[in-house]
Each structure stands twice: as structure tokens, then as C-alpha cells.
Amino acid sequence: MENKTKKRIVCVHLYNDYSGAPLVLSEVINGLSARGHQIDLFTSGKNAKGFLSNLEGVKHHYFHYRWTATRYINFFRFFFNQFFLFFIFLRYWRKDVIFYVNTLWPFAAALAGKLTGKKVIYHLHETSVKPKRLKRFLFRILDKSASDVIYVSKYLKQKDPVKQTDPHVIYNALSPDFTDNIKSRGETDEFTVLMLCSLKKYKGIKEFIQLAARLSNVHFDLVVSASEEDLNAYFKNDRFPENMSLYPAQVDVHPFYSKASLVINLSHPDKWLESFGLTVLEAMNYGIPAIVPPHGGISELVEDGYNGYKISVKKMDKITEVIHEISQDTALHKKLSKNAREMARKFDYKSMIDSIETIVLSD
């Protein structure tokens, strides 16, 4: 007899890459699939490389969506693919399925779900959308179509509340695929500061270079989610200090965490507030303390003076002073590292999947 608690879940994510939102969705998919739920996944290009590529036990469906630096081409591709998704998702009209919409962007899938009476679950990782008219439009679709909404932090829930549903806050967690592959950190006298970010000015890339120039006795590793060609073009007029290394997008980030002493996030608060902070969570699992902005969802992962520090990128002198202090005080670094591991235990993968499965199975 068929187990009625097992669901067919149709997931959609617009752009498959190595950023946080597809990473979390891949972990959710793996967790739900392991519990017997059937997963259909719609995402960009069969040849695209990202966390949603080649997931086992998943029925993949692809559409042609690519991001370019040209705004108008992006808008055309965005709405063209929404038109495609809408009619594809209408085909599930007579089927017993749940629509799982990852981020605000695949609004056409949610609209099709509303029209066909399906349960629609939104998973919101960030809500920064420009122009504002587009953001209002996307939230209007969400408010009308969502059965449940999942936020990844309390900050995000407070920043952009929804009207029609009682939303959930479910913190991201790292799957066993990550935690089981944590490498022991080798003993070294070199103190290394690590930052992983996208290729955006407001992520504090220039400030990272300045910190490296200020602290010549500390090594700095910058991993940017972009191709080597894009990095060469972006930094063509920049000169890096000798104590800094630059790396393009990485499939495997474990080697960087295994040698890092401190992770930092230098996002500009007036341009971007982090909704969560997966890199900080990854670092904490390695016992690496962090310096993060004092506002946004990322601040919910750090207790000031316990497993790191909350300092705005606008206070570069203070950040420089704290990095120098941690690099010179072995006892302080050891205490922060121990507490980072303790904090990481609060973000449990099984608990995350349990909470999401409860929403999936609820009426």
C-alpha cells in the first residue's frame, strides 16, 4: 500500500550556480529525497554548473536561463523564462504535487500553483530586488499564492514581512556532505584571514585588499564566486599586497577553511545586508571565528566577543585592530575557536529537514 505521507515535490530555482540559495536548496532536496519524497527539479541549463547539477534520485528539468551584465537582456530572459515556467507548471494541474519555490524569482511557478490549487511553499534566502516596482510585484504574487513561507533568518522576516501567511524562520544548516568532509586544521604559525564572496563592490572587496596592505604579518585569502577571466578584467588596474592571494569560484572550499584562522564579511550596510551567512556557518564548523557586520541575518550567527565580533566595514581601524589582536593572542583565538564550534551545533541539519518536512506534510 502506498505511503500517503510521501509527497511529490516540484522544486524550482531560476539560476543554478555556486551561490548560497542553490546550495541550501540542494541540501533540502537531498534531505527530503532521503526520506522517500519524490523530487522534480526545474532549474537553468543542462550544461550549467552549480550546486543543483547532477543531484542523485532527482528528476531534472532544464530551461535556458543565463545571467549577463546587460540589464535589458537579463529582463528579457527573465520574463521569457517565466512565461515558459508558467505553462510547464500548469501541466501538473491533475497531479498531486507540492510546488517548492526557491527565492522570490520564479514567480510564474507560484502563480501556476495558485491557479491550479496546489500547495506553494516559498523559501526566501534574500529579498533584495531592484527596481522596487519589480520587488512589489514579486511580493504581490507571493502574498496571493503562498501556502507557506520560509525565511532563513529573523532579520529577513522582519525586513520584508508577508501578509497572507504565518511565516516560518528556519535557519540554514550544513548537510553531512559538508560536515563529514571537514579536514583537520593543520598546525601552522601563519595566521590567515579568509573571505568568500561574490564579485560585487558592495561585498567589501576593495576593503579586503586594504586590510591586507595594513597587516603585512597576516596572510589574506580572497575567494570570489566568478571565473578567472572575470577576475582578471575586474582587477586589471589593481595591485595586490604580497601577503594576499586571489582565487576564482571553487567547487571544494574545504582546503581554504582548513588553513584559515579567521573569516570576515565586509558587506556595506548601506548597499547590502546579508540575510544569513553560509560562509560563516561553514567556518564555525571548522572552529573558525568570524568578523561580521552588526546588522542583517548574518549577525544572528555571531555573539560579540564569544565566537567572533560584529564590526561595520565603515570602521576599518577597528577591524584592523581586532584582527591584529586575535592574530597575536593565541589564548583569545583558541577561546573564540572553541566557541565557534559550540555555536555551529545550534544549526543542525536534521532539525532543518525535520522542520521543512513538517511544512511539506501539513494540510
C-alpha positions as CSV (number, residue, x, y, z in Angstrom):
1,M,0.0,0.0,0.0
2,E,1.3,3.4,-0.9
3,N,2.6,5.6,2.0
4,K,0.4,8.7,1.9
5,T,3.0,10.7,3.9
6,K,5.4,10.7,1.0
7,K,4.9,13.6,-1.3
8,R,5.9,14.6,-4.8
9,I,7.6,17.9,-4.6
10,V,8.3,20.1,-7.6
11,C,11.2,22.4,-6.9
12,V,12.2,25.4,-9.0
13,H,15.2,27.7,-8.8
14,L,15.9,30.2,-11.5
15,Y,19.7,30.3,-11.8
16,N,21.9,27.4,-10.9
17,D,25.3,28.4,-9.7
18,Y,27.6,28.1,-6.7
19,S,25.9,30.7,-4.5
20,G,24.0,30.2,-1.2
21,A,20.4,29.8,-2.4
22,P,21.0,26.8,-4.7
23,L,23.3,25.3,-2.1
24,V,20.6,25.3,0.5
25,L,18.0,24.0,-1.9
26,S,20.3,21.1,-2.9
27,E,20.6,20.2,0.8
28,V,16.8,20.4,1.3
29,I,16.3,18.2,-1.8
30,N,18.8,15.6,-0.6
31,G,17.3,15.6,2.8
32,L,13.7,15.2,1.6
33,S,14.7,12.7,-1.1
34,A,16.4,10.5,1.5
35,R,13.2,10.3,3.4
36,G,11.3,9.0,0.4
37,H,9.8,12.1,-1.1
38,Q,9.8,12.2,-4.9
39,I,11.5,15.3,-6.3
40,D,11.2,17.1,-9.6
41,L,13.7,19.9,-10.1
42,F,13.4,22.8,-12.6
43,T,16.5,24.9,-13.0
44,S,18.7,26.6,-15.6
45,G,20.7,25.0,-18.4
46,K,21.6,21.4,-18.6
47,N,25.2,22.4,-19.1
48,A,25.2,25.0,-16.3
49,K,27.5,24.2,-13.3
50,G,26.2,24.7,-9.8
51,F,25.0,23.1,-6.6
52,L,21.9,21.8,-8.3
53,S,23.7,19.9,-11.0
54,N,23.6,16.1,-11.1
55,L,21.7,15.6,-7.9
56,E,21.0,11.9,-7.4
57,G,17.5,10.5,-7.2
58,V,16.0,13.7,-8.7
59,K,14.1,14.1,-11.9
60,H,15.8,17.1,-13.6
61,H,14.1,19.5,-16.0
62,Y,16.1,22.3,-17.6
63,F,15.3,25.7,-19.1
64,H,17.5,28.2,-20.8
65,Y,18.3,31.0,-18.4
66,R,21.6,32.8,-18.2
67,W,22.8,35.9,-16.4
68,T,24.6,38.6,-18.3
69,A,26.0,42.1,-17.4
70,T,23.4,43.7,-19.7
71,R,20.3,44.7,-17.8
72,Y,17.8,44.7,-20.6
73,I,18.9,41.3,-21.9
74,N,18.5,39.9,-18.3
75,F,15.0,41.3,-18.1
76,F,14.0,39.8,-21.4
77,R,15.4,36.4,-20.4
78,F,13.8,36.6,-17.0
79,F,10.3,37.2,-18.3
80,F,10.7,34.8,-21.2
81,N,11.5,32.0,-18.8
82,Q,8.6,33.0,-16.5
83,F,6.3,32.5,-19.5
84,F,7.8,29.1,-20.1
85,L,7.6,28.1,-16.5
86,F,4.0,29.1,-16.1
87,F,2.8,26.8,-18.8
88,I,5.1,23.9,-17.8
89,F,3.8,24.1,-14.2
90,L,0.2,24.2,-15.5
91,R,0.8,20.6,-16.7
92,Y,0.8,19.4,-13.1
93,W,-2.9,20.5,-12.8
94,R,-4.3,17.0,-12.4
95,K,-1.3,15.7,-10.3
96,D,-1.0,15.5,-6.5
97,V,2.1,17.7,-6.1
98,I,3.6,20.5,-4.0
99,F,5.4,23.4,-5.5
100,Y,8.6,24.5,-3.8
101,V,9.7,27.9,-5.0
102,N,13.3,28.8,-4.1
103,T,13.7,32.6,-3.8
104,L,11.3,35.3,-5.0
105,W,12.3,35.0,-8.6
106,P,10.4,32.0,-10.1
107,F,7.0,33.8,-9.6
108,A,5.3,32.1,-12.6
109,A,5.5,28.7,-10.9
110,A,3.8,30.1,-7.8
111,L,1.2,31.7,-10.0
112,A,0.5,28.4,-11.7
113,G,0.2,26.8,-8.3
114,K,-2.4,29.3,-7.2
115,L,-4.4,28.8,-10.3
116,T,-4.4,25.0,-10.1
117,G,-5.0,24.9,-6.3
118,K,-1.6,23.5,-5.4
119,K,0.2,24.0,-2.1
120,V,3.0,26.5,-2.7
121,I,6.0,26.8,-0.4
122,Y,8.3,29.8,-0.8
123,H,11.9,29.5,0.6
124,L,13.3,33.1,0.9
125,H,17.1,33.4,1.2
126,E,17.2,37.1,0.4
127,T,14.7,39.7,-0.7
128,S,16.9,42.5,-2.2
129,V,15.3,43.2,-5.6
130,K,15.6,46.2,-7.9
131,P,13.8,48.1,-9.2
132,K,11.4,48.5,-6.3
133,R,8.4,48.1,-8.6
134,L,9.6,44.6,-9.5
135,K,10.0,43.7,-5.8
136,R,6.5,44.9,-5.1
137,F,5.2,42.8,-8.0
138,L,7.0,39.7,-6.8
139,F,5.8,40.1,-3.2
140,R,2.2,40.6,-4.5
141,I,2.4,37.2,-6.3
142,L,3.9,35.7,-3.2
143,D,1.1,37.1,-0.9
144,K,-1.6,35.8,-3.2
145,S,-0.1,32.4,-3.9
146,A,2.0,31.1,-1.0
147,S,0.6,28.5,1.3
148,D,3.8,28.7,3.5
149,V,6.8,31.0,3.6
150,I,10.2,30.0,5.0
151,Y,12.7,32.8,5.9
152,V,16.3,31.9,6.7
153,S,16.6,34.5,9.5
154,K,14.6,36.6,11.9
155,Y,16.1,39.7,10.2
156,L,14.7,38.8,6.8
157,K,11.3,38.1,8.3
158,Q,11.2,41.5,10.0
159,K,12.6,43.3,6.9
160,D,10.0,42.0,4.4
161,P,7.0,40.5,6.2
162,V,4.4,38.7,4.2
163,K,0.7,39.4,4.5
164,Q,-1.3,36.3,3.8
165,T,0.5,33.5,5.7
166,D,2.1,32.9,9.1
167,P,5.8,32.6,8.0
168,H,8.4,30.3,9.5
169,V,12.0,31.0,10.4
170,I,14.2,28.0,9.6
171,Y,18.0,28.7,9.9
172,N,20.2,27.1,7.2
173,A,22.3,24.2,8.2
174,L,25.1,22.3,6.5
175,S,24.5,18.8,5.2
176,P,26.6,15.8,6.0
177,D,28.2,16.2,2.5
178,F,30.0,19.2,4.1
179,T,30.4,18.3,7.7
180,D,31.6,14.7,7.0
181,N,34.4,16.1,4.9
182,I,35.7,18.6,7.3
183,K,39.5,18.3,7.4
184,S,41.6,18.8,10.5
185,R,43.2,22.1,10.6
186,G,47.0,21.8,10.4
187,E,49.2,23.4,12.9
188,T,50.9,26.5,11.4
189,D,52.4,29.7,12.6
190,E,50.8,31.6,9.7
191,F,47.6,33.5,10.6
192,T,45.3,33.5,7.6
193,V,42.2,35.7,7.1
194,L,39.7,34.3,4.6
195,M,36.8,36.0,2.8
196,L,34.5,34.3,0.3
197,C,32.1,36.5,-1.6
198,S,30.6,37.3,-5.0
199,L,32.1,39.8,-7.4
200,K,30.3,42.9,-6.2
201,K,31.9,46.1,-5.0
202,Y,29.5,46.3,-2.0
203,K,30.9,43.0,-0.7
204,G,33.9,44.9,0.5
205,I,36.5,43.5,-1.9
206,K,38.5,46.8,-2.0
207,E,38.5,47.0,1.8
208,F,39.8,43.4,2.0
209,I,42.8,44.5,-0.1
210,Q,43.3,47.5,2.1
211,L,43.3,45.2,5.2
212,A,45.9,43.0,3.6
213,A,48.1,46.1,3.0
214,R,47.7,47.2,6.6
215,L,48.6,43.9,8.1
216,S,51.7,42.6,6.4
217,N,52.3,40.0,9.1
218,V,48.9,38.3,8.3
219,H,48.1,36.3,5.2
220,F,44.8,37.0,3.3
221,D,42.9,34.7,1.0
222,L,40.1,36.0,-1.1
223,V,37.8,33.5,-2.9
224,V,35.4,35.2,-5.3
225,S,32.4,33.5,-7.0
226,A,33.5,34.3,-10.5
227,S,35.6,33.0,-13.3
228,E,39.3,33.7,-13.7
229,E,38.6,35.7,-16.8
230,D,36.1,37.9,-14.9
231,L,38.5,38.4,-12.1
232,N,41.3,39.4,-14.4
233,A,39.0,42.0,-16.0
234,Y,37.8,43.4,-12.7
235,F,41.2,43.7,-11.1
236,K,43.1,44.7,-14.2
237,N,44.1,48.1,-12.5
238,D,44.7,46.7,-9.0
239,R,47.9,45.6,-7.4
240,F,47.7,43.1,-4.5
241,P,49.9,43.1,-1.4
242,E,52.4,40.2,-1.3
243,N,50.6,38.7,1.6
244,M,47.3,38.3,-0.3
245,S,46.1,35.5,-2.6
246,L,43.1,35.7,-5.0
247,Y,41.1,32.7,-6.2
248,P,38.2,32.2,-8.6
249,A,35.0,30.2,-7.7
250,Q,35.7,26.9,-6.0
251,V,33.8,23.7,-6.1
252,D,35.6,22.5,-3.0
253,V,36.2,25.1,-0.3
254,H,37.5,22.7,2.4
255,P,41.2,23.4,1.7
256,F,40.6,27.1,2.4
257,Y,38.8,26.6,5.7
258,S,41.4,24.0,6.8
259,K,44.1,26.7,6.8
260,A,42.0,29.7,7.8
261,S,42.4,31.3,11.2
262,L,39.6,33.9,10.8
263,V,36.7,34.5,8.4
264,I,35.5,38.0,7.7
265,N,32.5,39.6,5.9
266,L,32.8,43.2,4.8
267,S,29.5,43.8,3.1
268,H,28.5,47.5,3.0
269,P,25.4,48.0,5.2
270,D,24.1,50.9,3.0
271,K,24.2,48.7,-0.1
272,W,23.7,45.1,1.1
273,L,22.6,43.4,4.3
274,E,23.4,39.7,4.5
275,S,20.2,37.7,5.0
276,F,22.1,34.7,6.6
277,G,25.8,33.9,6.1
278,L,26.6,30.4,5.0
279,T,30.3,31.1,4.8
280,V,30.3,32.0,8.5
281,L,28.4,28.8,9.3
282,E,30.9,26.8,7.3
283,A,33.7,28.5,9.1
284,M,32.2,27.9,12.6
285,N,32.0,24.1,11.8
286,Y,35.8,24.3,11.4
287,G,36.1,26.2,14.6
288,I,37.0,29.5,12.9
289,P,35.8,32.7,14.5
290,A,34.3,35.5,12.3
291,I,34.1,39.2,12.0
292,V,30.7,40.2,10.5
293,P,28.5,43.3,10.1
294,P,26.5,44.3,13.1
295,H,23.2,44.2,11.2
296,G,21.4,41.7,9.0
297,G,20.8,38.0,9.3
298,I,24.5,37.2,9.4
299,S,24.7,38.9,12.8
300,E,22.5,36.2,14.3
301,L,25.3,33.7,13.9
302,V,27.8,35.7,16.0
303,E,27.8,36.8,19.6
304,D,30.2,39.7,20.1
305,G,33.3,38.5,21.9
306,Y,32.1,34.9,22.1
307,N,32.7,33.4,18.7
308,G,33.7,36.5,16.8
309,Y,33.0,40.2,16.5
310,K,30.3,42.4,14.9
311,I,32.1,45.4,13.3
312,S,30.9,47.5,10.4
313,V,33.1,47.8,7.3
314,K,32.9,51.6,7.9
315,K,35.2,51.1,11.0
316,M,38.3,49.8,9.2
317,D,40.6,50.9,12.0
318,K,38.7,48.8,14.5
319,I,38.7,45.8,12.2
320,T,42.4,46.2,11.7
321,E,42.9,46.4,15.4
322,V,40.8,43.3,16.2
323,I,42.5,41.2,13.5
324,H,45.9,42.2,14.9
325,E,44.8,41.3,18.4
326,I,43.4,37.9,17.5
327,S,46.5,37.1,15.4
328,Q,48.8,37.9,18.3
329,D,46.8,36.4,21.2
330,T,46.9,32.6,21.0
331,A,44.6,32.2,24.0
332,L,42.0,34.5,22.7
333,H,42.0,32.8,19.3
334,K,41.7,29.4,21.0
335,K,38.7,30.6,23.0
336,L,36.9,32.1,20.0
337,S,37.5,28.9,18.0
338,K,36.1,26.6,20.7
339,N,33.0,28.8,21.0
340,A,32.6,28.9,17.2
341,R,32.2,25.1,17.2
342,E,29.7,25.3,20.0
343,M,27.7,27.9,18.1
344,A,27.7,25.7,15.0
345,R,25.9,22.9,16.8
346,K,22.8,25.2,17.1
347,F,22.4,25.0,13.3
348,D,21.6,21.3,12.9
349,Y,20.9,19.7,9.5
350,K,18.4,17.1,10.8
351,S,16.4,19.8,12.6
352,M,16.3,21.9,9.4
353,I,15.0,18.9,7.3
354,D,12.5,18.0,10.1
355,S,11.1,21.5,10.1
356,I,10.8,21.7,6.4
357,E,9.2,18.2,6.1
358,T,6.7,19.2,8.8
359,I,5.6,22.1,6.5
360,V,5.5,19.8,3.5
361,L,3.3,17.3,5.2
362,S,1.0,19.9,6.9
363,D,-2.5,20.4,5.5
